[in-house]
Amino acid sequence: QAAVDAADPLRVLVPALPDAAAIAGFRRTLVVGAGKAAASMAAALERHWPAGAPLEGLVVTRYAHGLPCARIEVVEAGHPVPDEAGERAAAGILGRARRLGADDLLVALLSGGGSSLLSLPVESVPMADLKAVTRALLASGAPIQHMNVVRKHLSRIQGGRLAQQTRARVLALMISDVAGDDPSSIASGPCSPDPGTYADALAILARWRVAAPQRVREHLQRGARGEVDETPKPGDPLFARVEERMVATAHRSLEAAAAVFAQAGVRPVLLGDTVTGEARDVAQVMAAIAREITRYDQPFARPVALI
């Protein structure tokens, strides 16, 4: 419970919000978001936003994860495979963001699952093809970071393109679900510079033997030839008006759980938040450590909590 509480939007989001004086300096505030926690993040923001300050928004979350909000619209869509509901929501988010001016604030609430929920494919790639390549990537065993390189280069809103297409100041508040807490990997980084390229996306499809639909491959090939604009890269001046704040991470949750055990006199050992791979393979390794401890009190003497 301590681990969950350390990532609870009602607890962690509020300290990251701008203060009342900063909020008053903007003409309008538009809240957008995507992820399994998007609705709870929106509810937390709404609860603590000044009553008289302008606020509107649209966030998209997974089916059955919606929550009632008064000023921010909540839409449910498909995850982990994108669908048309997510496409409509992403188009609405991008359209609203484009209408903001330089004296407005765009608050982006991003969490795990946002990559599929915020799906707005490029014009030459229909949603059916995006679904197909997503299913193929999921089945391939490719890590989420590799999947996101491909998805960013098929998107009109991810890979920094949301920030690129608004004139507003941008505040991105993120709950990380990725090893290393790379902002560009969370929800495929709609407000973050993208270090990946079209050539990288093609190389990932080849490495993981993903049979992508023809229109997907053609778009990536055109991009690799320089016929399609790249995603905005690190060092692009546009990111001078973007601020990113990590409000919760896996490691902070591990630390919160460790504190509970330490207070109870049990030694906590953090196995880290960077272990990735198939759950069954990781579980065998962790179980082997547990067996070693129970048989030989090595490498840690009991009582010990492996987290």
Solvent accessible surface area in square Angstrom, and as a share of the most:
residue,aa,sasa,rsa
1,Q,158,0.70
2,A,33,0.25
3,A,33,0.25
4,V,100,0.57
5,D,32,0.17
6,A,25,0.19
7,A,33,0.26
8,D,38,0.20
9,P,13,0.08
10,L,73,0.36
11,R,146,0.53
12,V,28,0.16
13,L,0,0.00
14,V,46,0.26
15,P,110,0.69
16,A,13,0.10
17,L,22,0.11
18,P,23,0.14
19,D,95,0.49
20,A,66,0.51
21,A,83,0.64
22,A,45,0.35
23,I,8,0.04
24,A,85,0.66
25,G,64,0.61
26,F,50,0.21
27,R,130,0.48
28,R,62,0.23
29,T,3,0.02
30,L,1,0.00
31,V,0,0.00
32,V,2,0.01
33,G,2,0.02
34,A,0,0.00
35,G,0,0.00
36,K,78,0.33
37,A,22,0.17
38,A,0,0.00
39,A,1,0.00
40,S,32,0.21
41,M,0,0.00
42,A,0,0.00
43,A,22,0.17
44,A,0,0.00
45,L,0,0.00
46,E,30,0.14
47,R,164,0.60
48,H,89,0.40
49,W,12,0.04
50,P,45,0.28
51,A,100,0.77
52,G,81,0.78
53,A,14,0.11
54,P,77,0.48
55,L,17,0.08
56,E,60,0.27
57,G,2,0.02
58,L,9,0.05
59,V,0,0.00
60,V,0,0.00
61,T,0,0.00
62,R,86,0.31
63,Y,110,0.42
64,A,96,0.74
65,H,76,0.34
66,G,28,0.27
67,L,80,0.40
68,P,128,0.80
69,C,33,0.20
70,A,97,0.75
71,R,83,0.30
72,I,4,0.02
73,E,89,0.40
74,V,38,0.22
75,V,38,0.22
76,E,62,0.28
77,A,0,0.00
78,G,6,0.06
79,H,47,0.21
80,P,61,0.39
81,V,34,0.20
82,P,4,0.02
83,D,25,0.13
84,E,76,0.34
85,A,16,0.13
86,G,1,0.01
87,E,43,0.19
88,R,163,0.60
89,A,6,0.05
90,A,0,0.00
91,A,49,0.38
92,G,27,0.26
93,I,1,0.01
94,L,3,0.02
95,G,21,0.20
96,R,61,0.22
97,A,0,0.00
98,R,128,0.47
99,R,159,0.58
100,L,0,0.00
101,G,8,0.07
102,A,76,0.59
103,D,75,0.39
104,D,0,0.00
105,L,7,0.03
106,L,0,0.00
107,V,0,0.00
108,A,0,0.00
109,L,0,0.00
110,L,4,0.02
111,S,2,0.02
112,G,7,0.07
113,G,14,0.13
114,G,0,0.00
115,S,9,0.06
116,S,3,0.02
117,L,0,0.00
118,L,3,0.02
119,S,4,0.03
120,L,5,0.03
121,P,3,0.02
122,V,20,0.11
123,E,140,0.63
124,S,52,0.34
125,V,2,0.01
126,P,50,0.31
127,M,13,0.06
128,A,68,0.53
129,D,14,0.07
130,L,10,0.05
131,K,40,0.17
132,A,42,0.32
133,V,0,0.00
134,T,0,0.00
135,R,132,0.48
136,A,30,0.23
137,L,0,0.00
138,L,76,0.38
139,A,90,0.70
140,S,33,0.21
141,G,42,0.41
142,A,10,0.08
143,P,48,0.30
144,I,67,0.34
145,Q,56,0.25
146,H,44,0.19
147,M,7,0.03
148,N,2,0.01
149,V,26,0.15
150,V,0,0.00
151,R,17,0.06
152,K,8,0.03
153,H,2,0.01
154,L,1,0.00
155,S,6,0.04
156,R,73,0.27
157,I,0,0.00
158,Q,4,0.02
159,G,0,0.00
160,G,0,0.00
161,R,32,0.12
162,L,2,0.01
163,A,0,0.00
164,Q,75,0.34
165,Q,51,0.23
166,T,3,0.02
167,R,154,0.56
168,A,0,0.00
169,R,114,0.42
170,V,4,0.03
171,L,8,0.04
172,A,0,0.00
173,L,0,0.00
174,M,1,0.00
175,I,20,0.10
176,S,9,0.06
177,D,84,0.43
178,V,8,0.05
179,A,26,0.20
180,G,58,0.56
181,D,34,0.18
182,D,61,0.31
183,P,41,0.26
184,S,9,0.06
185,S,8,0.05
186,I,0,0.00
187,A,4,0.03
188,S,0,0.00
189,G,0,0.00
190,P,0,0.00
191,C,1,0.00
192,S,4,0.02
193,P,37,0.23
194,D,1,0.01
195,P,90,0.57
196,G,7,0.07
197,T,47,0.27
198,Y,3,0.01
199,A,58,0.45
200,D,59,0.31
201,A,0,0.00
202,L,35,0.18
203,A,60,0.46
204,I,15,0.08
205,L,1,0.00
206,A,72,0.55
207,R,163,0.60
208,W,66,0.23
209,R,224,0.82
210,V,7,0.04
211,A,94,0.73
212,A,14,0.11
213,P,29,0.18
214,Q,134,0.60
215,R,129,0.47
216,V,0,0.00
217,R,76,0.28
218,E,75,0.33
219,H,8,0.03
220,L,0,0.00
221,Q,68,0.30
222,R,94,0.34
223,G,7,0.06
224,A,51,0.40
225,R,151,0.55
226,G,63,0.61
227,E,96,0.43
228,V,35,0.20
229,D,115,0.60
230,E,60,0.27
231,T,2,0.01
232,P,7,0.04
233,K,59,0.25
234,P,81,0.51
235,G,79,0.76
236,D,46,0.24
237,P,112,0.71
238,L,27,0.14
239,F,30,0.12
240,A,87,0.68
241,R,52,0.19
242,V,24,0.14
243,E,80,0.36
244,E,60,0.27
245,R,77,0.28
246,M,43,0.19
247,V,11,0.06
248,A,1,0.00
249,T,13,0.08
250,A,45,0.35
251,H,65,0.29
252,R,108,0.39
253,S,17,0.11
254,L,33,0.16
255,E,84,0.38
256,A,28,0.22
257,A,18,0.14
258,A,13,0.10
259,A,45,0.35
260,V,77,0.44
261,F,81,0.34
262,A,57,0.45
263,Q,156,0.69
264,A,76,0.59
265,G,61,0.58
266,V,37,0.21
267,R,132,0.48
268,P,41,0.26
269,V,18,0.10
270,L,62,0.31
271,L,44,0.22
272,G,29,0.28
273,D,32,0.17
274,T,92,0.53
275,V,75,0.43
276,T,91,0.53
277,G,64,0.62
278,E,95,0.43
279,A,81,0.63
280,R,179,0.65
281,D,78,0.41
282,V,30,0.17
283,A,56,0.43
284,Q,125,0.56
285,V,95,0.55
286,M,71,0.32
287,A,42,0.33
288,A,44,0.34
289,I,48,0.25
290,A,42,0.33
291,R,123,0.45
292,E,73,0.33
293,I,6,0.03
294,T,76,0.44
295,R,167,0.61
296,Y,138,0.53
297,D,53,0.28
298,Q,105,0.47
299,P,80,0.51
300,F,43,0.18
301,A,62,0.48
302,R,136,0.50
303,P,89,0.56
304,V,29,0.16
305,A,11,0.09
306,L,55,0.27
307,I,40,0.20
